[in-house]
Amino acid sequence: MIRIETERDIECLRQVALLQQAELTQLYARLATLTQELAHARGTDAVEALQLELTLLHEQLVARTQALFGRSSEQRSGPRRKDPDRPITPRPGHGPRTQATLPLVEVVHVLDVPDQQCPQCGDALRPWAAHYETAEEIDVVERTFRLVRHQRQKYTCRCGACIETALGPRKLRPGGRYSVDFALAVAVAKYADHAPLARQVRQMARAGLVVDTQTLWDQLLALAGHLTPTYDALWRAVRAAPVVLFDETRWPLLDSPTAAKWHAWAAASDQGIAYRILGARSTDAAAVVLADFAGIAVTDGYEVYQSLRTRRAHEPTGPPAFTLAHCWSHARRKFVTAELAYPVAAEMLEQIGWLYDIERVANEAPESERAARRADYRTTWSRAVIAHLDAWLTATVALPRSQLGTAIRYVRDLWPGLTHFLDDARIPLDTNLVERGMRALALGRKNHYGSRSERGTEVAALFYTLIESAKLTGVEPDRYLREAATRAIDAPGTVTLPRDLLAS
């Protein structure tokens, strides 16, 4: 086994790989020349077949080179467009940040008694009033647990006919031993910080608390019971918006024969983001997620949304039909991949970039004017860019099974949905909002792998919905969960949405 011990060894291996790549490129070029000469003698059909095969081989070579030496980011490596009217804002450095929310503790340091003497004259040193050398440091106070014994005072009357007992603390469930704040801390740690229950058990043990994962799960389950009305109301609020973004991602149901089929579905609007974890990624599952939604659904190219729309069109007695718009970010990714082997795709990427530049300029307007300006810019500038894209797609010739051909066909198939934003300023260019909301589930899946029961999927969807909606609204998740839970415990059935806390 060869051990790579220095950067020099890594650079040598890199150079060897580059030489191998150059040699492979020469071999593919020579192979192309020979196969074309051979096909010329056999007929046109053979030429097309061989050309397709060579194209696919070239794409594989480029893809492997990118995997070895390229970046995983979707950002392009070419020169970026420069807007001469937009000033360049320098990036901030990594200096100390202000910590306005931390409590300030001042500590005065004094000299030891033997050092309070002048080394020159031997006289005693006196404190120089109001003169200090000040420096700040961030300190940590370790988390601790405590056992609180609540003694509820009893009261009685001389006649003995009346006995009263003082009220105790708010309880998560009758007779429960763990406080509401304890359950909230467990929920935030798992669904906001993505710490599995087993990891929390080990952390608590180091702080002196002996507990097991089943106990922690019981607290989450009890807390979720109080918050279910809020979760249901948040789902209704998200779906009631005129424009809703939808997406889905894997969420395995562990120890289940159908674990791979389970997916988390997400819906996002200006009201928040809501999740539902279901045992399929089918049209029927999409029907459960959309329910009676009748607005504008912005999605990627996944066909179940179009299938559901077609089904509703043929079922007049069922839920109403909805309008389908598609995501330009997904279309762009197809051409980012194709550009590695087909530099001509850069033209498409440049024009898509102009669509986003137009949106950026429109969104710089004051909030009261933003919608009108966006509608105006889309009618004029964006429509001109779309016309250019249409002409480019028509004029560009590519093999159907190649990466460029696949990207062109993807855009052509979704063209009506991709261009629907021109006629409605409420429609965003992409589904990036809901995709960013999916990052929390991706991190959770990486840390605790999914859920162990169907009830676990319901609890996960509930807490992810409340926490991510709070973050999207600009409310601290722990503050929102505490407020929603305490209100629901004091008055069962109480609904508290994140926006309710903005006014308080």
Backbone hydrogen bonds, N-H to C=O, Kabsch-Sander energy under -0.5 kcal/mol:
donor,donor_aa,acceptor,acceptor_aa,energy
5,E,3,R,-0.8
10,I,6,T,-1.4
11,E,7,E,-2.4
12,C,8,R,-2.2
13,L,9,D,-2.2
14,R,10,I,-2.1
15,Q,11,E,-2.2
16,V,12,C,-2.3
17,A,13,L,-2.3
18,L,14,R,-2.1
19,L,15,Q,-2.3
20,Q,16,V,-2.3
21,Q,17,A,-2.2
22,A,18,L,-2.4
23,E,19,L,-2.3
24,L,20,Q,-2.4
25,T,21,Q,-2.3
26,Q,22,A,-2.0
27,L,23,E,-2.2
28,Y,24,L,-2.6
29,A,25,T,-2.2
30,R,26,Q,-2.5
31,L,27,L,-2.7
32,A,28,Y,-2.4
33,T,29,A,-2.0
34,L,30,R,-2.3
35,T,31,L,-2.6
36,Q,32,A,-2.0
37,E,33,T,-1.9
38,L,34,L,-2.2
39,A,35,T,-2.6
40,H,36,Q,-1.9
41,A,37,E,-0.8
41,A,38,L,-0.6
42,R,39,A,-1.1
43,G,39,A,-2.2
47,V,43,G,-1.2
48,E,44,T,-2.0
49,A,45,D,-2.2
50,L,46,A,-2.7
51,Q,47,V,-2.8
52,L,48,E,-2.3
53,E,49,A,-2.2
54,L,50,L,-2.8
55,T,51,Q,-2.4
56,L,52,L,-2.3
57,L,53,E,-2.1
58,H,54,L,-2.5
59,E,55,T,-2.4
60,Q,56,L,-2.2
61,L,57,L,-2.1
62,V,58,H,-2.4
63,A,59,E,-2.8
64,R,60,Q,-2.4
65,T,61,L,-2.2
66,Q,62,V,-2.5
67,A,63,A,-2.3
68,L,64,R,-2.0
69,F,65,T,-3.0
70,G,65,T,-0.5
70,G,66,Q,-2.0
86,R,83,D,-1.6
89,T,87,P,-0.6
102,L,99,Q,-0.9
105,V,103,P,-0.5
109,H,107,V,-0.5
115,D,112,D,-1.2
116,Q,112,D,-0.6
116,Q,113,V,-1.5
117,Q,115,D,-1.4
118,C,123,D,-3.2
122,G,118,C,-1.4
125,L,116,Q,-1.5
129,A,127,P,-0.9
131,H,128,W,-1.7
132,Y,130,A,-0.5
134,T,132,Y,-0.7
139,D,137,E,-0.6
142,E,140,V,-0.6
148,V,146,R,-0.7
149,R,147,L,-0.6
150,H,148,V,-0.7
151,Q,149,R,-0.6
152,R,150,H,-0.7
153,Q,151,Q,-0.8
155,Y,164,E,-3.7
157,C,162,C,-1.3
160,G,157,C,-1.4
164,E,155,Y,-2.6
166,A,153,Q,-2.7
172,L,178,Y,-0.5
176,G,173,R,-2.4
183,A,179,S,-1.8
184,L,180,V,-2.4
185,A,181,D,-2.2
186,V,182,F,-2.0
187,A,183,A,-2.3
188,V,184,L,-2.6
189,A,185,A,-2.2
190,K,186,V,-2.0
191,Y,187,A,-2.8
192,A,188,V,-1.8
193,D,188,V,-1.9
195,A,189,A,-2.9
200,Q,196,P,-2.0
201,V,197,L,-2.4
202,R,198,A,-1.6
203,Q,199,R,-2.1
204,M,200,Q,-2.8
205,A,201,V,-2.0
206,R,202,R,-1.6
207,A,203,Q,-0.9
208,G,205,A,-1.4
209,L,204,M,-2.5
210,V,208,G,-0.6
211,V,209,L,-0.7
216,L,212,D,-1.7
217,W,213,T,-2.6
218,D,214,Q,-2.2
219,Q,215,T,-1.6
220,L,216,L,-1.9
221,L,217,W,-2.6
222,A,218,D,-2.1
223,L,219,Q,-2.4
224,A,220,L,-2.6
225,G,221,L,-1.6
226,H,222,A,-1.2
227,L,223,L,-1.4
228,T,224,A,-1.0
231,Y,227,L,-2.2
232,D,228,T,-2.6
233,A,229,P,-2.1
234,L,230,T,-2.3
235,W,231,Y,-2.0
236,R,232,D,-2.0
237,A,233,A,-2.2
238,V,234,L,-2.3
239,R,235,W,-2.4
240,A,236,R,-1.3
241,A,238,V,-1.2
244,V,296,I,-2.6
245,L,268,A,-2.9
246,F,298,V,-2.3
247,D,266,A,-1.8
249,T,264,A,-2.1
251,W,262,W,-2.1
253,L,259,A,-0.6
254,L,252,P,-0.8
254,L,451,S,-3.0
256,S,253,L,-1.0
259,A,256,S,-1.7
261,K,258,T,-1.3
262,W,258,T,-0.6
262,W,259,A,-1.1
263,H,278,L,-2.6
264,A,249,T,-3.3
265,W,263,H,-0.6
265,W,276,R,-3.4
266,A,247,D,-2.9
267,A,274,A,-2.3
268,A,245,L,-2.5
269,S,272,G,-2.6
272,G,269,S,-1.3
274,A,267,A,-2.8
276,R,265,W,-2.2
278,L,263,H,-2.6
278,L,276,R,-0.6
286,A,282,S,-2.1
287,A,283,T,-2.1
288,V,284,D,-1.5
289,V,285,A,-2.0
290,L,286,A,-2.8
291,A,287,A,-1.8
293,F,290,L,-2.5
296,I,242,P,-2.9
297,A,295,G,-0.6
297,A,323,T,-3.2
298,V,244,V,-2.5
298,V,296,I,-0.6
299,T,297,A,-0.6
299,T,325,A,-2.3
305,Y,302,Y,-1.0
307,S,303,E,-2.4
308,L,304,V,-2.5
309,R,305,Y,-2.1
310,T,306,Q,-2.4
311,R,307,S,-2.4
312,R,308,L,-2.4
313,A,309,R,-1.7
314,H,310,T,-1.2
314,H,311,R,-0.6
315,E,312,R,-1.1
318,G,315,E,-1.7
323,T,295,G,-2.5
325,A,297,A,-2.9
325,A,323,T,-0.5
326,H,417,G,-1.7
327,C,299,T,-1.1
328,W,429,L,-2.9
331,A,327,C,-1.1
332,R,328,W,-2.5
333,R,329,S,-1.8
334,K,330,H,-1.2
335,F,331,A,-1.1
336,V,332,R,-2.1
337,T,333,R,-2.0
338,A,334,K,-1.8
339,E,335,F,-2.1
340,L,336,V,-0.5
340,L,337,T,-0.8
341,A,338,A,-1.1
342,Y,338,A,-2.3
345,A,342,Y,-2.3
346,A,343,P,-2.0
347,E,344,V,-1.4
348,M,344,V,-0.5
349,L,345,A,-2.0
350,E,346,A,-2.4
351,Q,347,E,-2.0
352,I,348,M,-2.3
353,G,349,L,-2.1
354,W,350,E,-1.4
355,L,351,Q,-1.5
356,Y,352,I,-1.6
357,D,353,G,-2.0
358,I,354,W,-2.4
359,E,355,L,-1.8
360,R,356,Y,-2.4
361,V,357,D,-2.4
362,A,358,I,-2.3
363,N,359,E,-2.4
364,E,360,R,-0.6
364,E,361,V,-0.9
365,A,362,A,-1.4
369,E,366,P,-1.6
370,R,366,P,-1.2
371,A,367,E,-0.5
373,R,369,E,-2.4
374,R,370,R,-2.6
375,A,371,A,-2.3
376,D,372,A,-2.1
377,Y,373,R,-2.8
378,R,374,R,-2.3
379,T,375,A,-1.8
380,T,376,D,-1.5
381,W,377,Y,-0.7
382,S,377,Y,-2.1
383,R,378,R,-1.2
384,A,380,T,-1.5
385,V,381,W,-2.0
386,I,382,S,-2.5
387,A,383,R,-2.0
388,H,384,A,-1.9
389,L,385,V,-2.4
390,D,386,I,-2.6
391,A,387,A,-2.1
392,W,388,H,-2.3
393,L,389,L,-2.7
394,T,390,D,-1.8
395,A,391,A,-2.1
396,T,392,W,-2.0
402,S,399,L,-1.6
405,G,399,L,-0.5
406,T,402,S,-2.7
407,A,403,Q,-2.2
408,I,404,L,-2.5
409,R,405,G,-2.4
410,Y,406,T,-2.2
411,V,407,A,-2.0
412,R,408,I,-2.5
413,D,409,R,-2.6
414,L,410,Y,-1.4
415,W,412,R,-1.0
418,L,414,L,-2.5
419,T,415,W,-1.9
420,H,417,G,-0.5
422,L,419,T,-1.4
423,D,420,H,-1.3
424,D,421,F,-0.7
427,I,424,D,-1.5
435,E,431,T,-2.1
436,R,432,N,-2.6
437,G,433,L,-1.3
438,M,434,V,-0.9
438,M,435,E,-0.6
439,R,435,E,-0.5
439,R,436,R,-1.0
440,A,437,G,-0.5
441,L,437,G,-0.5
442,A,438,M,-2.2
443,L,439,R,-2.5
444,G,440,A,-2.4
445,R,441,L,-2.9
446,K,442,A,-1.7
447,N,443,L,-1.7
448,H,444,G,-3.2
449,Y,445,R,-1.4
451,S,252,P,-2.1
457,T,453,S,-1.6
458,E,454,E,-1.6
459,V,455,R,-2.2
460,A,456,G,-2.5
461,A,457,T,-2.4
462,L,458,E,-2.0
463,F,459,V,-2.4
464,Y,460,A,-2.6
465,T,461,A,-2.0
466,L,462,L,-2.3
467,I,463,F,-2.7
468,E,464,Y,-2.4
469,S,465,T,-1.9
470,A,466,L,-1.8
471,K,467,I,-2.1
472,L,468,E,-2.3
473,T,469,S,-1.9
474,G,470,A,-1.2
475,V,470,A,-3.0
480,Y,476,E,-2.5
481,L,477,P,-2.9
482,R,478,D,-2.1
483,E,479,R,-2.3
484,A,480,Y,-2.9
485,A,481,L,-2.6
486,T,482,R,-2.5
487,R,483,E,-2.1
488,A,484,A,-1.9
489,I,485,A,-2.4
490,D,486,T,-2.4
491,A,487,R,-2.2
494,T,491,A,-1.8
500,D,497,L,-1.4
501,L,497,L,-0.5
501,L,498,P,-1.4
502,L,499,R,-0.7
503,A,499,R,-0.7
